[in-house]
């Protein structure tokens, strides 16, 4: 995933969970902060889908357990979009 995409993803986390602009997001995990509950999770999914103009499938939504997994999932979708 490109540095620009990583910044976009990190910003989606910060915006969704109302974190400071310089807040580290790399260690965030589902239910690791109060804002990342089931409703916050769906808000995060919507923010990611909007930011990257993609649609996550159910398995991806369920499997997005932390920031690192989000990087993996979004990266896979971005790579798929580049395939002929």
N, C-alpha and C positions, 0 to 999 in steps of 0.2 A: 504494500500500500504506500502510495506516495506521501511525502511530508504534508502536502496540502490536504490530502484526504484524511490523514491522521488529525490534523488541526480541526478540520470540519467535524469529524466524529467527536473529538474532545469537546468542541464547542456545543454540540448537540447534548452531550452529557451535562455540561455546565448550565446551559439554558434550561434544560428539563428539570434539573434538581436545584435550580436557583443557587448555584455555587459561584464563588468569586471568579473573576476573569482569569486569575492566575492559579486557581485551585488545581492540584494534581488529580487526575482522574484515573491514572493507570492502575491504581489499587482498588478501585471501586468494584463492589460486587453486590448482586441482588440481595436485598435485605441487610446489607452492610451499613447502610445509612437509612434513617427513618423515611426519607423521601422516596427511596427505591422499594416501594411496596408494589402490590399487584397493579394498582392504578398508575403509579409512577412508571412502572414497566411499560404499560401500554402507551403512555405519553412519550416515553423514550423511543419506542418502536416507531410511533408516528413521526417524531422529530427526525429520526434517522431516515425513514422512507422519504420524507420531504426533502431533507438536505441532499440526498443522493439520487433522488428521482428513481426509486426502485420499490419493489413490493417484496417484503420478506414472507416466506412461507411459514406455516404453522410450526414446523420443526425448528426453524431458525428463531422464531419468537420465543418458543419454550426453552431452547438451548442457550439463549443469550444470558449467561449467568454472571458475567463480569466484563470489564472493559476489554480484556485480552480476547475473550470469545467474540465480542462485538467486532473487534478488528478483523478477526478471522472470517466471520460471517460476511461483513460488508466487503472485505477484500475479495472473497470468493464471488460475490455478486458483481462486483466491478470487473473482475477478470472475465466472467461469463458474458458481460456486455461487450467485451472486446473480441469475442470469438466470432468467426465468420459464419 
